[in-house]
């Protein structure tokens, strides 16, 4: 399945069903539950959670998997410490990586932490999940069951069942399983995560360290958390203690409703430090309903590469504040291209949804059914425009078209105030910096240490495609554009860049303007 962070389709209605989830054995992620529906007035702490536990625990299950792996290979062929579907998205040295390294990889029978890795054939995994209806549908995390050859589910009363994988969605780390029982099974229902508030009580039930049914309580610590690699998910943060083995388990509100699915913890040492993250139930319910329908999630596709709008980019584009999603590239043949979207447009609204930050756009598209026609508000050439776009289904493969590139003569120019030295693209320079023959622009051949350009992340080998949205094909043309901006007393210049196969924008200050 694709691991790209593209847009995802989510229904606008709330599903009140029961789906179970599970966690990777070596721990990986935790299960989270979000607090109760919105309340007009504050509630006092409950005297006991015992009644709530009695209500929900029968529907929470333990999940065990067996996978056949190649010698020394981790699931999905990834490196040690990586999940095939929800692998560590954090930069080197980030505290989250310790969690992924310690607990996200299943172990071979007999392995122990700290022992040298041995070639292994059979890998066991363990996690949590919850039943969402009497027929035996179970929700868990995708990373818990990925590539499993055998999935077994154990209920609180000790009954064991073989489970069938109905479908999984790596982009939201959700999976749907099915077990067959002679009698109707206990189940729990999804609640409305949009009605939860910071400070609401949450109760989590799961399978920490494979110990079996364990219960913890806490509160919702924050809403709307963005995690690297989780573009489509508006995570809830909770402080209820969660540990390896809780992945895929439910987080409950005081009404015994599932309001979150635990997926990750923040941990500098591999254990619980009181910071966990859950997939909100409204998102989970929509994805699970789609999986239940045909085993896969149908997503709308816009066909753009986007980036955030910084303060400097906002000033360079004439925006009052940094808002919206900046279009870095438009794919040929995409709905965006058909709608007339252009590189350098800033998408401010998707239908009735205001796009405040870059992650708002893919989430807005995620809640739009395939084939929907709606209006886009964009910021173009320092003015607002309205376009109409019709979404399409996500294609199996996405390709970016290259523009023809006229030949460029040899030239070199330094811009002292920004710290970059530029040159026209020659055959020798194309070969030296691995620049495609079809790419047209101006090559960055040097970046001064400590300069404005270095601070903004420019590197030798970057190709400048445009200045202030105007295409440039030579160093002389680029210099003329900057001279014109100086005459207009502009203090920030916006450059369109290409690095390898990725396009983006960067804003540089012209301190001498």
C-alpha positions in Angstrom: 0.0 0.0 0.0 1.1 3.5 -0.7 2.8 5.3 2.2 2.5 8.8 0.7 1.0 11.6 2.7 -1.6 12.5 0.2 -5.2 13.5 0.9 -7.6 11.1 2.4 -11.4 10.8 2.1 -13.4 10.9 5.3 -17.2 10.9 5.6 -18.9 13.8 7.3 -21.2 11.6 9.3 -20.4 10.0 12.6 -20.4 6.2 12.7 -21.6 4.6 15.8 -20.1 1.1 15.3 -17.4 -1.0 16.9 -14.0 -1.6 15.4 -11.0 -3.2 17.1 -7.3 -2.3 17.0 -4.0 -3.8 17.9 -0.4 -2.9 18.6 3.0 -4.1 17.5 4.4 -6.5 20.0 7.6 -4.8 20.9 5.5 -2.0 22.0 5.3 0.6 19.4 2.3 2.7 20.0 -0.2 3.2 22.7 -3.9 3.2 22.8 -5.7 6.4 23.7 -9.2 7.4 24.6 -10.5 10.9 24.5 -12.7 12.6 27.0 -16.5 13.0 27.0 -18.7 15.2 24.8 -18.7 18.9 25.3 -20.2 20.1 28.5 -21.6 23.5 29.4 -20.1 23.4 32.8 -17.1 21.8 34.5 -17.5 18.4 36.1 -15.9 17.1 39.3 -13.6 14.2 39.3 -15.5 10.8 39.5 -15.3 8.9 42.7 -14.5 5.8 40.7 -14.1 4.5 37.1 -15.2 1.0 38.1 -18.7 1.2 36.4 -17.1 2.6 33.3 -14.5 -0.2 33.2 -17.1 -2.9 33.7 -19.1 -1.4 30.8 -16.3 -1.2 28.2 -13.7 -3.9 29.1 -15.5 -6.9 27.6 -15.2 -5.3 24.2 -11.4 -4.5 24.4 -9.3 -7.3 23.0 -5.6 -8.4 23.0 -4.1 -9.1 19.6 -1.2 -11.4 18.8 0.4 -11.8 15.4 2.9 -14.1 13.8 4.9 -13.0 10.7 7.3 -14.8 8.6 10.4 -12.6 8.0 13.6 -12.9 6.0 16.8 -13.3 7.9 17.5 -10.2 9.9 14.8 -8.2 8.1 12.3 -6.1 10.0 8.7 -6.0 8.9 8.1 -4.6 5.5 11.8 -4.7 4.7 12.5 -1.6 6.7 15.5 -0.9 8.9 15.6 -2.0 12.5 13.3 0.1 14.7 10.9 1.0 11.8 7.3 0.1 11.3 6.5 -0.7 7.7 3.4 1.5 7.7 4.1 4.0 10.5 7.8 4.2 10.5 9.6 6.9 12.5 9.1 10.3 10.8 11.3 12.2 13.2 14.7 13.7 12.5 17.9 12.1 13.8 18.3 12.9 17.5 14.6 13.6 18.1 13.3 12.1 21.4 10.5 10.3 19.6 13.0 8.2 17.7 14.0 6.4 20.9 10.5 5.2 21.2 10.4 3.9 17.7 13.8 2.2 18.0 12.9 0.5 21.3 9.4 -0.6 20.8 8.1 -0.4 17.2 9.8 -3.6 15.9 8.4 -7.0 16.7 10.9 -9.6 18.2 11.7 -13.1 17.3 10.7 -15.7 19.9 13.4 -15.8 22.6 14.8 -12.3 21.8 15.5 -10.0 24.7 16.2 -6.2 24.8 19.9 -5.5 24.6 20.8 -8.8 22.9 22.5 -8.7 19.5 20.1 -9.0 16.7 19.9 -12.6 15.3 18.6 -13.9 12.0 14.9 -14.7 12.6 12.2 -16.4 10.7 9.1 -16.1 12.9 8.3 -12.7 14.5 5.6 -12.3 17.1 3.7 -9.1 17.7 1.2 -7.9 20.3 -1.2 -5.1 20.5 -4.7 -4.0 21.5 -8.0 -3.5 19.7 -11.8 -3.1 20.3 -14.9 -4.7 19.0 -17.3 -2.3 17.3 -20.4 -4.5 16.7 -21.9 -7.8 17.8 -20.8 -9.4 14.5 -17.2 -9.3 15.5 -15.6 -6.4 13.6 -12.4 -5.2 15.5 -10.4 -2.0 15.1 -6.7 -1.7 15.7 -3.6 0.0 14.3 -2.4 -0.8 10.8 1.2 -1.2 12.1 0.0 -3.9 14.5 -1.1 -6.3 11.8 0.9 -5.4 8.8 2.3 -8.4 6.9 1.0 -10.7 9.6 0.6 -14.3 8.5 -1.5 -15.1 11.6 -3.7 -12.9 13.7 -5.3 -14.2 16.9 -7.6 -12.2 19.2 -8.3 -12.9 22.9 -11.3 -11.6 24.7 -11.4 -10.6 28.3 -13.2 -13.9 29.2 -10.4 -15.9 27.7 -12.1 -16.9 24.4 -9.6 -17.0 21.4 -10.4 -16.5 17.8 -8.5 -16.4 14.5 -9.0 -13.0 12.8 -9.4 -12.0 9.2 -7.8 -8.7 8.0 -10.6 -6.9 6.2 -8.5 -3.9 5.3 -5.8 -1.5 6.5 -5.0 2.2 5.9 -1.3 3.0 6.6 -1.8 6.7 6.0 -4.0 6.9 9.2 -2.5 3.8 10.8 -5.9 2.1 11.1 -7.0 -1.5 10.3 -10.2 -3.5 10.5 -10.3 -7.1 11.5 -13.2 -9.7 11.6 -13.7 -12.6 14.0 -16.5 -15.2 13.8 -18.2 -16.3 17.0 -21.2 -18.5 17.7 -22.9 -15.8 19.8 -23.2 -12.0 19.6 -20.1 -10.3 20.9 -19.8 -7.4 23.4 -18.9 -4.1 21.6 -18.4 -0.4 22.1 -19.4 2.6 20.0 -17.6 5.6 18.6 -18.3 8.9 20.2 -18.0 12.4 18.8 -14.3 13.5 19.2 -15.2 17.0 18.0 -17.1 17.6 21.2 -14.2 16.7 23.5 -12.4 19.5 25.4 -9.0 19.9 26.9 -9.3 18.8 30.5 -12.0 16.1 29.9 -11.5 12.7 31.5 -10.3 9.8 29.4 -10.0 6.1 30.2 -7.7 3.8 28.3 -7.9 0.0 28.2 -5.3 -2.2 26.6 -2.6 -4.8 26.6 0.6 -3.0 27.9 3.7 -5.1 27.7 1.4 -8.1 26.8 0.1 -8.1 30.4 -3.5 -8.3 29.3 -6.4 -6.0 30.1 -5.1 -3.0 32.0 -6.8 0.3 32.7 -5.5 3.9 33.1 -7.2 7.2 33.5 -6.2 10.8 32.7 -7.3 13.9 30.8 -7.1 15.3 27.4 -3.9 17.5 27.5 -4.2 19.2 24.1 -6.1 19.1 20.8 -4.9 19.6 17.2 -1.4 18.2 17.6 0.6 17.9 14.3 3.2 15.1 14.2 5.7 14.7 11.4 4.4 11.9 9.1 0.8 12.3 10.3 -0.4 15.0 7.9 -3.9 13.7 7.7 -4.4 13.3 11.4 -5.3 16.0 13.9 -4.0 14.2 16.9 -5.3 14.4 20.5 -2.7 14.4 23.2 -3.6 12.7 26.5 -1.8 12.1 29.8 -3.4 8.8 30.7 -0.4 6.4 31.2 0.0 4.3 28.0 2.8 1.9 27.2 4.1 -0.4 24.5 1.4 -2.9 23.7 -1.5 -0.4 24.0 -1.3 0.4 20.2 -4.7 0.2 18.6 -6.6 0.3 21.9 -9.5 2.6 22.6 -9.7 5.8 24.7 -13.1 6.3 26.3 -15.0 9.3 27.5 -17.2 9.2 30.6 -20.1 8.0 28.5 -18.3 4.7 27.6 -17.8 5.9 24.0 -14.5 5.6 22.1 -13.2 9.0 21.3 -9.7 8.1 20.2 -7.4 5.3 19.0 -4.0 5.3 20.7 -1.1 5.4 18.1 2.1 6.9 19.5 3.8 8.1 22.7 6.4 10.7 23.3 9.3 9.1 25.2 12.9 10.0 25.7 13.6 6.7 27.3 11.1 4.2 25.7 8.6 4.2 28.6 5.6 6.3 29.5 6.2 9.9 30.5 2.6 11.0 30.4 2.5 12.2 26.7 0.5 10.1 24.3 -1.3 10.7 21.0 -4.6 9.3 19.7 -6.4 9.3 16.4 -9.7 11.2 16.9 -12.7 8.9 16.7 -14.5 11.0 14.0 -11.6 10.4 11.6 -11.2 6.7 12.7 -14.9 6.0 12.3 -15.0 7.3 8.8 -11.9 5.4 7.7 -13.1 2.2 9.3 -16.5 2.5 7.6 -14.7 2.8 4.3 -12.6 -0.2 5.0 -15.7 -2.2 6.0 -17.3 -1.3 2.7 -14.7 -2.8 0.4 -11.5 -3.2 2.3 -9.9 0.0 1.1 -10.1 3.8 1.6 -11.1 5.9 -1.4 -9.4 9.3 -1.3 -10.0 12.5 -3.2 -7.0 13.8 -5.2 -6.2 17.5 -5.9 -2.8 17.0 -7.4 -0.6 19.7 -5.9 2.6 19.8 -3.8 2.2 22.3 -1.0 4.3 24.0 1.6 3.7 26.4 4.6 3.6 30.1 4.3 6.2 31.8 6.5 6.2 35.4 7.6 8.8 36.3 4.9 6.8 34.5 2.2 3.6 36.2 3.3 5.3 39.6 3.0 6.8 38.7 -0.4 3.4 37.7 -1.7 1.6 40.6 -0.2 -0.4 38.7 2.3 -1.4 40.4 5.6 -0.4 37.3 7.6 1.2 33.9 7.1 -1.9 31.8 6.2 -3.0 29.2 3.7 -1.2 26.5 1.7 1.4 27.6 -0.9 1.3 25.6 -4.1 4.9 24.5 -4.9 3.9 22.4 -7.9 0.9 21.4 -9.9 0.8 17.9 -11.5 -0.2 17.6 -15.1 -3.6 16.2 -15.7 -4.7 16.7 -12.1 -7.9 18.3 -10.8 -5.7 21.2 -9.7 -4.4 21.7 -13.3 -7.9 21.5 -14.7 -9.1 24.1 -12.2 -6.3 26.5 -13.3 -4.3 26.4 -10.1 -0.7 27.6 -10.6 2.6 27.3 -8.9 2.8 30.2 -6.4 -0.9 30.3 -5.7 -1.8 30.4 -2.0 -4.9 28.4 -1.3 -6.9 30.3 1.4 -10.1 28.3 1.4 -11.4 24.9 0.3 -15.2 25.4 -0.1 -16.4 26.6 3.3 -13.2 25.5 5.1 -10.7 28.2 5.8 -7.1 27.0 5.2 -5.1 28.4 8.1 -2.0 26.2 7.8 -0.5 23.9 5.3 -1.9 20.7 7.0 -5.5 22.1 6.8 -5.6 21.5 3.0 -5.0 17.7 2.9 -7.4 17.3 5.8 -10.0 19.3 4.1 -9.6 17.3 0.9 -9.9 14.2 3.1 -13.4 15.1 4.1 -14.5 15.7 0.5 -16.1 12.8 -1.5 -14.5 11.9 -4.8 -16.1 13.9 -7.7 -17.2 16.8 -5.5 -17.1 20.3 -7.2 -16.4 23.2 -5.0 -14.9 26.7 -4.9 -11.3 27.4 -4.1 -10.2 30.8 -2.8 -6.6 31.5 -3.9 -4.2 34.4 -3.5 -2.5 35.1 -6.8 -0.4 38.1 -7.8 -1.3 39.9 -4.6 -5.1 39.5 -5.2 -7.8 37.0 -4.2 -9.3 34.9 -6.9 -12.0 32.2 -6.9 -11.5 28.9 -8.9 -13.8 25.9 -9.2 -12.3 22.4 -8.8 -13.7 18.9 -9.1 -11.9 16.3 -7.1 -10.9 12.9 -8.6 -9.9 9.6 -7.2 -6.2 9.2 -6.1 -4.3 7.6 -8.9 -2.1 4.6 -8.3 0.9 6.5 -9.5 1.7 10.2 -9.5 4.0 11.7 -12.0 5.4 15.2 -12.4 6.0 16.6 -15.8 9.2 18.5 -16.7 9.2 21.7 -18.7 11.4 22.1 -21.8 14.7 23.8 -21.0 16.3 26.1 -23.4 20.1 26.1 -23.5 21.8 28.6 -21.3 25.1 30.3 -21.7 27.9 30.5 -19.1 27.6 33.2 -16.5 28.1 33.6 -12.8 26.9 36.2 -10.3 27.1 36.7 -6.5 24.4 38.4 -4.4 26.3 39.5 -1.3 23.2 40.6 0.7 21.7 37.1 0.5 24.9 35.1 0.4 24.4 33.1 -2.8 26.4 32.7 -5.9 24.5 31.8 -9.0 25.3 30.5 -12.5 23.5 29.7 -15.7 23.0 26.0 -16.3 25.8 24.6 -18.5 26.3 21.0 -19.6 29.2 20.7 -17.2 27.3 22.1 -14.3 24.3 19.9 -15.0 26.6 16.9 -14.9 28.3 18.1 -11.7 25.2 18.8 -9.8 23.0 16.1 -11.4 20.5 18.6 -12.9 18.2 17.2 -15.5 18.6 18.5 -19.1 14.9 19.4 -19.2 15.0 21.7 -16.1 15.2 25.4 -16.8 16.4 27.9 -14.2 19.4 29.3 -12.5 21.9 27.2 -10.5 23.0 27.9 -6.9 26.7 27.1 -7.0 27.7 28.5 -3.6 26.1 29.5 -0.3 28.1 31.7 2.2 28.2 30.2 5.7 26.1 32.2 8.2 24.3 34.1 5.4 20.6 34.7 4.9 20.5 32.0 2.3 22.1 29.4 4.5 19.7 30.2 7.3 16.8 29.6 4.9 18.2 26.2 3.9 19.5 26.9 0.4 22.2 24.5 -0.8 24.6 24.3 -3.8 22.8 22.5 -6.5 19.4 24.1 -5.9 17.9 25.5 -9.1 16.0 28.8 -8.8 13.0 28.6 -11.1 11.3 31.9 -10.4 11.6 35.3 -8.7 8.4 36.7 -7.3 6.5 34.0 -9.4 8.2 35.2 -12.6 10.2 32.4 -14.3 13.9 33.0 -14.8 16.3 31.1 -17.1 19.6 33.0 -16.6 21.6 34.7 -13.8 21.3 38.0 -15.7 17.5 37.7 -15.9 17.4 36.9 -12.2 19.6 39.9 -11.4 17.3 42.1 -13.4 14.3 40.9 -11.4 16.0 41.6 -8.1 17.2 45.0 -9.3 13.6 45.8 -10.2 12.4 44.7 -6.7 15.0 47.0 -5.2 13.7 50.0 -7.2 10.3 49.2 -5.8 11.7 49.2 -2.3 10.8 45.5 -1.8 12.7 44.1 1.2 11.8 40.4 0.7 12.3 38.3 -2.5 10.4 35.0 -3.0 12.3 32.4 -4.9 10.8 29.2 -6.5 13.3 26.3 -6.0 13.8 22.8 -7.3 16.0 20.3 -5.4 16.2 16.9 -6.9 12.6 16.1 -7.7 11.0 18.5 -5.2 9.8 22.0 -5.7 9.3 24.6 -3.0 9.5 28.4 -2.2 11.8 30.3 0.0 11.8 34.0 1.0 15.1 35.9 1.4 15.5 39.4 2.9 17.1 42.0 0.7 18.7 44.0 3.5 20.2 46.5 1.1 17.0 47.2 -0.8 
